Amino acid sequence: MLHQKKCKQLRRMKQKDADAQKIDSVQTFIGILATKMKISIQVVDKISITISKLREEELWPQINRFILT
């Protein structure tokens, strides 16, 4: 939400021909947010892969042994 808010702010600033330094500041902030979002997505993806591996390698064999006994 913060990313969207800052993008809207940037568009308004560009339409009103705001100070270039302020525009640069908002653009930098948006870039930092975008980087943080990408990193967060990568972390969540890694966790998801780890959970899937654990499920496939450890949980399913245990469930199969339980069912067969």
N, CA, C and O atoms as a DFTB+ gen file, in Angstrom:
276 C
 N C O
     1  1       0.827      -1.195       0.000
     2  2       0.000       0.000       0.000
     3  2       0.870       1.258       0.000
     4  3       0.570       2.247      -0.669
     5  1       1.939       1.189       0.759
     6  2       2.839       2.342       0.808
     7  2       3.456       2.586      -0.573
     8  3       3.619       3.731      -0.995
     9  1       3.796       1.505      -1.264
    10  2       4.372       1.617      -2.609
    11  2       3.374       2.306      -3.546
    12  3       3.748       3.217      -4.284
    13  1       2.121       1.880      -3.520
    14  2       1.098       2.488      -4.366
    15  2       0.900       3.959      -4.018
    16  3       0.764       4.805      -4.902
    17  1       0.886       4.248      -2.739
    18  2       0.695       5.623      -2.285
    19  2       1.819       6.523      -2.803
    20  3       1.571       7.631      -3.278
    21  1       3.050       6.035      -2.704
    22  2       4.200       6.829      -3.154
    23  2       4.200       6.977      -4.678
    24  3       4.609       8.016      -5.197
    25  1       3.747       5.953      -5.393
    26  2       3.661       6.062      -6.858
    27  2       2.645       7.125      -7.259
    28  3       2.890       7.911      -8.174
    29  1       1.508       7.147      -6.575
    30  2       0.504       8.183      -6.845
    31  2       1.064       9.569      -6.526
    32  3       0.859      10.526      -7.272
    33  1       1.770       9.651      -5.408
    34  2       2.375      10.923      -5.021
    35  2       3.359      11.374      -6.089
    36  3       3.387      12.551      -6.451
    37  1       4.157      10.460      -6.591
    38  2       5.142      10.789      -7.620
    39  2       4.450      11.297      -8.889
    40  3       4.888      12.280      -9.486
    41  1       3.376      10.628      -9.296
    42  2       2.643      11.079     -10.489
    43  2       2.097      12.497     -10.303
    44  3       2.197      13.336     -11.198
    45  1       1.519      12.750      -9.124
    46  2       0.998      14.096      -8.850
    47  2       2.118      15.131      -8.880
    48  3       1.950      16.222      -9.424
    49  1       3.249      14.786      -8.298
    50  2       4.378      15.712      -8.263
    51  2       4.879      16.012      -9.673
    52  3       5.223      17.152      -9.986
    53  1       4.917      14.987     -10.519
    54  2       5.388      15.197     -11.896
    55  2       4.395      16.061     -12.682
    56  3       4.801      16.896     -13.490
    57  1       3.094      15.858     -12.443
    58  2       2.082      16.665     -13.141
    59  2       2.158      18.125     -12.737
    60  3       1.905      19.015     -13.550
    61  1       2.504      18.370     -11.488
    62  2       2.567      19.745     -10.975
    63  2       3.958      20.352     -11.131
    64  3       4.216      21.453     -10.644
    65  1       4.847      19.643     -11.805
    66  2       6.228      20.117     -11.991
    67  2       6.870      20.507     -10.661
    68  3       7.367      21.621     -10.491
    69  1       6.846      19.569      -9.736
    70  2       7.427      19.802      -8.408
    71  2       8.941      19.886      -8.502
    72  3       9.532      19.626      -9.550
    73  1       9.543      20.245      -7.409
    74  2      10.989      20.365      -7.299
    75  2      11.653      19.027      -7.676
    76  3      11.240      17.966      -7.208
    77  1      12.663      19.096      -8.508
    78  2      13.344      17.882      -8.991
    79  2      13.950      17.079      -7.847
    80  3      13.967      15.849      -7.896
    81  1      14.444      17.757      -6.825
    82  2      15.052      17.066      -5.687
    83  2      14.003      16.253      -4.924
    84  3      14.284      15.142      -4.474
    85  1      12.796      16.806      -4.780
    86  2      11.723      16.079      -4.100
    87  2      11.287      14.868      -4.926
    88  3      11.024      13.796      -4.381
    89  1      11.215      15.050      -6.240
    90  2      10.853      13.940      -7.124
    91  2      11.890      12.831      -7.022
    92  3      11.544      11.655      -6.918
    93  1      13.162      13.212      -7.050
    94  2      14.236      12.221      -6.919
    95  2      14.148      11.483      -5.589
    96  3      14.378      10.276      -5.527
    97  1      13.820      12.200      -4.545
    98  2      13.702      11.598      -3.219
    99  2      12.597      10.542      -3.199
   100  3      12.791       9.450      -2.665
   101  1      11.447      10.863      -3.775
   102  2      10.327       9.918      -3.814
   103  2      10.681       8.721      -4.703
   104  3      10.359       7.581      -4.366
   105  1      11.342       8.977      -5.835
   106  2      11.750       7.888      -6.723
   107  2      12.721       6.944      -6.018
   108  3      12.618       5.726      -6.169
   109  1      13.642       7.483      -5.265
   110  2      14.589       6.659      -4.514
   111  2      13.862       5.821      -3.477
   112  3      14.147       4.635      -3.311
   113  1      12.917       6.448      -2.776
   114  2      12.138       5.723      -1.774
   115  2      11.349       4.583      -2.412
   116  3      11.283       3.486      -1.859
   117  1      10.753       4.842      -3.569
   118  2      10.003       3.804      -4.286
   119  2      10.940       2.665      -4.688
   120  3      10.573       1.494      -4.587
   121  1      12.129       3.001      -5.135
   122  2      13.108       1.971      -5.500
   123  2      13.489       1.102      -4.312
   124  3      13.604      -0.117      -4.440
   125  1      13.685       1.726      -3.161
   126  2      14.025       0.980      -1.944
   127  2      12.878       0.058      -1.562
   128  3      13.100      -1.100      -1.209
   129  1      11.644       0.571      -1.630
   130  2      10.483      -0.268      -1.323
   131  2      10.379      -1.453      -2.272
   132  3      10.097      -2.576      -1.852
   133  1      10.607      -1.194      -3.550
   134  2      10.528      -2.266      -4.545
   135  2      11.570      -3.342      -4.254
   136  3      11.282      -4.533      -4.373
   137  1      12.759      -2.937      -3.880
   138  2      13.815      -3.893      -3.546
   139  2      13.425      -4.719      -2.328
   140  3      13.607      -5.937      -2.319
   141  1      12.891      -4.070      -1.304
   142  2      12.461      -4.789      -0.098
   143  2      11.352      -5.779      -0.420
   144  3      11.327      -6.885       0.119
   145  1      10.431      -5.382      -1.303
   146  2       9.347      -6.288      -1.685
   147  2       9.894      -7.503      -2.436
   148  3       9.453      -8.628      -2.201
   149  1      10.847      -7.281      -3.332
   150  2      11.442      -8.400      -4.073
   151  2      12.146      -9.371      -3.129
   152  3      12.016     -10.588      -3.268
   153  1      12.883      -8.833      -2.179
   154  2      13.591      -9.678      -1.213
   155  2      12.592     -10.469      -0.374
   156  3      12.794     -11.657      -0.123
   157  1      11.526      -9.821       0.055
   158  2      10.498     -10.507       0.846
   159  2       9.865     -11.641       0.058
   160  3       9.625     -12.720       0.600
   161  1       9.598     -11.405      -1.197
   162  2       9.013     -12.445      -2.056
   163  2       9.983     -13.614      -2.194
   164  3       9.561     -14.769      -2.147
   165  1      11.266     -13.336      -2.362
   166  2      12.263     -14.394      -2.465
   167  2      12.338     -15.210      -1.181
   168  3      12.457     -16.434      -1.230
   169  1      12.271     -14.541      -0.033
   170  2      12.324     -15.236       1.258
   171  2      11.111     -16.148       1.409
   172  3      11.248     -17.303       1.815
   173  1       9.932     -15.638       1.087
   174  2       8.714     -16.441       1.184
   175  2       8.799     -17.639       0.237
   176  3       8.387     -18.743       0.592
   177  1       9.327     -17.425      -0.951
   178  2       9.485     -18.515      -1.914
   179  2      10.419     -19.591      -1.373
   180  3      10.121     -20.780      -1.487
   181  1      11.532     -19.196      -0.792
   182  2      12.483     -20.155      -0.204
   183  2      11.830     -20.942       0.924
   184  3      12.000     -22.158       1.013
   185  1      11.086     -20.260       1.781
   186  2      10.400     -20.937       2.882
   187  2       9.393     -21.935       2.334
   188  3       9.279     -23.048       2.848
   189  1       8.667     -21.550       1.306
   190  2       7.686     -22.441       0.692
   191  2       8.355     -23.691       0.117
   192  3       7.838     -24.799       0.261
   193  1       9.485     -23.511      -0.524
   194  2      10.238     -24.644      -1.084
   195  2      10.710     -25.562       0.042
   196  3      10.631     -26.785      -0.077
   197  1      11.195     -24.979       1.123
   198  2      11.663     -25.770       2.266
   199  2      10.513     -26.572       2.871
   200  3      10.680     -27.748       3.194
   201  1       9.366     -25.952       3.024
   202  2       8.201     -26.645       3.567
   203  2       7.793     -27.797       2.652
   204  3       7.490     -28.891       3.128
   205  1       7.784     -27.560       1.364
   206  2       7.427     -28.618       0.406
   207  2       8.398     -29.787       0.480
   208  3       7.989     -30.948       0.455
   209  1       9.696     -29.471       0.572
   210  2      10.697     -30.541       0.685
   211  2      10.483     -31.359       1.948
   212  3      10.522     -32.588       1.906
   213  1      10.259     -30.689       3.065
   214  2      10.024     -31.395       4.324
   215  2       8.791     -32.285       4.228
   216  3       8.791     -33.420       4.704
   217  1       7.761     -31.765       3.617
   218  2       6.538     -32.538       3.467
   219  2       6.791     -33.785       2.629
   220  3       6.370     -34.881       2.997
   221  1       7.474     -33.618       1.514
   222  2       7.717     -34.734       0.599
   223  2       8.721     -35.743       1.156
   224  3       8.544     -36.950       0.993
   225  1       9.760     -35.258       1.803
   226  2      10.834     -36.149       2.239
   227  2      10.607     -36.749       3.620
   228  3      11.106     -37.840       3.897
   229  1       9.879     -36.078       4.484
   230  2       9.731     -36.565       5.851
   231  2       8.282     -36.907       6.223
   232  3       8.016     -37.967       6.789
   233  1       7.371     -36.024       5.907
   234  2       5.995     -36.236       6.354
   235  2       5.304     -37.358       5.586
   236  3       4.689     -38.231       6.197
   237  1       5.394     -37.348       4.262
   238  2       4.701     -38.381       3.481
   239  2       5.192     -39.785       3.798
   240  3       4.363     -40.684       3.943
   241  1       6.480     -40.020       3.913
   242  2       6.909     -41.375       4.300
   243  2       6.358     -41.793       5.663
   244  3       5.987     -42.951       5.854
   245  1       6.303     -40.861       6.604
   246  2       5.758     -41.183       7.918
   247  2       4.265     -41.501       7.830
   248  3       3.785     -42.430       8.479
   249  1       3.550     -40.741       7.040
   250  2       2.118     -41.001       6.868
   251  2       1.902     -42.361       6.210
   252  3       1.015     -43.114       6.614
   253  1       2.703     -42.674       5.205
   254  2       2.581     -43.969       4.527
   255  2       2.870     -45.108       5.482
   256  3       2.160     -46.114       5.467
   257  1       3.889     -44.980       6.312
   258  2       4.177     -46.033       7.296
   259  2       3.035     -46.182       8.293
   260  3       2.679     -47.292       8.690
   261  1       2.477     -45.066       8.682
   262  2       1.366     -45.105       9.624
   263  2       0.138     -45.810       9.007
   264  3      -0.524     -46.616       9.660
   265  1      -0.139     -45.489       7.753
   266  2      -1.286     -46.090       7.073
   267  2      -1.081     -47.577       6.862
   268  3      -2.023     -48.356       7.011
   269  1       0.124     -47.984       6.521
   270  2       0.405     -49.388       6.216
   271  2       0.520     -50.258       7.466
   272  3       0.473     -51.483       7.359
   273  1       0.666     -49.669       8.622
   274  2       0.765     -50.479       9.839
   275  2      -0.540     -50.623      10.539
   276  3      -0.614     -51.278      11.578
